[in-house]
Amino acid sequence: MNEEFAFAKLRAKLFDCELPSPLVLASGPRSFNAASLLEAYKAGAGAVVTKTIRSTLPDNPTPHLIKPSSKGSQNTLFNAEEWSDISWEQWVYQEIPLLEDHPGALIVSVGHTAQDIEKFVEPLVACKTVDMIECVSYSGDSIIPLITAIRSKTDLPILAKLSFNWGSELFSIAGEALNAGCDGFTAIDSIGPALYIDIETGSPMLASEGGKGWISGAAIKPLALSVVAELKKRFNKPVVGTGGVFSAEDIIEMTMAGADAVGVCSAPILYGNEWFSKTLHKLDRWLVEFEYTSLEEIIGYALPKLYTNQISNGLEFNFDPLLCTLCRRCVEVCPYNAREISGIMPRERNIQMSLIEEICRSCGLCSSVCKPKSLTSKIIQ
Ligand SMILES: Cc1cc2nc3c(=O)[nH]c(=O)nc-3n(C[C@H](O)[C@H](O)[C@H](O)COP(=O)(O)O)c2cc1C
């Protein structure tokens, strides 16, 4: 890793590997070959995951990766990109050897079935420079035999990459994956199938069958967080929390949910590899500001709070008229018309906020939309 980004507070650990930063470049277009992986390490990634290697080459539709332009799709990507378009032979004999002196961890992604990897698993795990294997598959039925096949050939740590698409079976598959010999998880993969339509032409945005593709980025972060927290609680194994991370605050949130390291794919696609260094600087400053000595200290910090049954007796609101901008969002969003506000700017002219308590359901929406934090609420216990 570039010395400039070697922040002591941000060091992370995945199995026995010391990572110079908690950021893991997730499998995707920015991990397409050795040169692109080296670029990510140089920019500040503590670990990198190769694009998924299979025994056959993909046939990607054109186009297969777009940034939806619709309002509300900020920091979201839509793709129908398949696995690596570089052969396993090229990975094993040319690309991976180029990563010999890599500064963090090298995670090789393989998929999608046990049969797929038969030809190359042995030469792959014999590469001294590989630190971990990540198994990815489209279904729970195929990821378990895939893990079993790899475990029979190596003692390297294995991460099972989990998909939110597996619904309620996700956690039983995760348990089976551990029984099959995996050591931790990457959660989550992009989600789909989804569809975007260009309303000027009526055509699908992607050229895949039915225009279907996979969503990644900001839209999936809350789903990723919930899976990471649940995995940590149930199994207490290392987790690379992946999905929708774009800012230092997102990294903190993912870490507090239980992630030991944080995977990113869409952010460096949309903002370039410079994103790593910029975000690590911000993360370091955040830790200083909130007086944490390391990021490691806050792994799983939110978990005890997530799983305690809070008994609530409503919300207690606090209103600071000096912070209010009279934007009226609190009034607009109340479905029950329970909130009223009156007054004129400047603020000193006595802004009045009131609540009709008999019709308020204590949902909390009014205070959550208040940007200047003039209206705040806390749970009455
Ligand atoms: C264009 C694109 C290609 C991807 N290719 C792969 C892949 O080959 N193998 C894989 O396991 N995940 C792949 N992913 C999923 C990412 O590794 C990651 O799990 C997902 O995008 C969520 O992270 P993000 O929100 O930071 O992008 C791909 C994602 C995108 C956007």
The ligand as a Tripos MOL2 file, in Angstrom:
@<TRIPOS>MOLECULE
LIG
   31    33     1     0     0
SMALL
NO_CHARGES

@<TRIPOS>ATOM
      1 C1        -20.5550   -4.3670  -13.0580 C.3       1 LIG1
      2 C2        -20.4690   -5.3250  -11.9020 C.ar      1 LIG1
      3 C3        -19.8690   -6.5660  -12.0830 C.ar      1 LIG1
      4 C4        -19.8030   -7.4680  -11.0310 C.ar      1 LIG1
      5 N1        -19.1870   -8.6680  -11.2250 N.ar      1 LIG1
      6 C5        -19.0820   -9.5580  -10.2050 C.ar      1 LIG1
      7 C6        -18.4020  -10.7800  -10.3670 C.ar      1 LIG1
      8 O1        -17.8410  -11.1010  -11.4090 O.2       1 LIG1
      9 N2        -18.3710  -11.6220   -9.2930 N.ar      1 LIG1
     10 C7        -18.9440  -11.3200   -8.0880 C.ar      1 LIG1
     11 O2        -18.8660  -12.1170   -7.1450 O.2       1 LIG1
     12 N3        -19.5860  -10.1450   -7.9210 N.ar      1 LIG1
     13 C8        -19.6590   -9.2650   -8.9300 C.ar      1 LIG1
     14 N4        -20.3030   -8.0580   -8.7330 N.ar      1 LIG1
     15 C9        -20.9150   -7.7640   -7.4200 C.3       1 LIG1
     16 C10       -19.9870   -6.9300   -6.5310 C.3       1 LIG1
     17 O3        -18.8080   -7.6290   -6.2320 O.3       1 LIG1
     18 C11       -20.6830   -6.5010   -5.2100 C.3       1 LIG1
     19 O4        -20.9910   -7.6490   -4.4710 O.3       1 LIG1
     20 C12       -21.9670   -5.7260   -5.4370 C.3       1 LIG1
     21 O5        -21.8450   -4.8640   -6.5400 O.3       1 LIG1
     22 C13       -22.3670   -4.9190   -4.2080 C.3       1 LIG1
     23 O6        -21.3770   -3.9900   -3.8640 O.3       1 LIG1
     24 P1        -21.4550   -2.4190   -4.2780 P.3       1 LIG1
     25 O7        -22.8120   -1.9240   -3.8940 O.co2     1 LIG1
     26 O8        -20.3140   -1.7830   -3.5550 O.co2     1 LIG1
     27 O9        -21.2790   -2.3850   -5.7530 O.co2     1 LIG1
     28 C14       -20.3650   -7.1360   -9.7700 C.ar      1 LIG1
     29 C15       -20.9610   -5.8730   -9.6010 C.ar      1 LIG1
     30 C16       -21.0140   -4.9710  -10.6560 C.ar      1 LIG1
     31 C17       -21.6350   -3.6320  -10.4150 C.3       1 LIG1
@<TRIPOS>BOND
     1     1     2 1
     2     2     3 ar
     3     2    30 ar
     4     3     4 ar
     5     4     5 ar
     6     4    28 ar
     7     5     6 ar
     8     6     7 ar
     9     6    13 1
    10     7     8 2
    11     7     9 ar
    12     9    10 ar
    13    10    11 2
    14    10    12 ar
    15    12    13 ar
    16    13    14 ar
    17    14    15 1
    18    14    28 ar
    19    15    16 1
    20    16    17 1
    21    16    18 1
    22    18    19 1
    23    18    20 1
    24    20    21 1
    25    20    22 1
    26    22    23 1
    27    23    24 1
    28    24    25 2
    29    24    26 1
    30    24    27 1
    31    28    29 ar
    32    29    30 ar
    33    30    31 1
@<TRIPOS>SUBSTRUCTURE
     1 LIG1         1 GROUP 0 **** ****
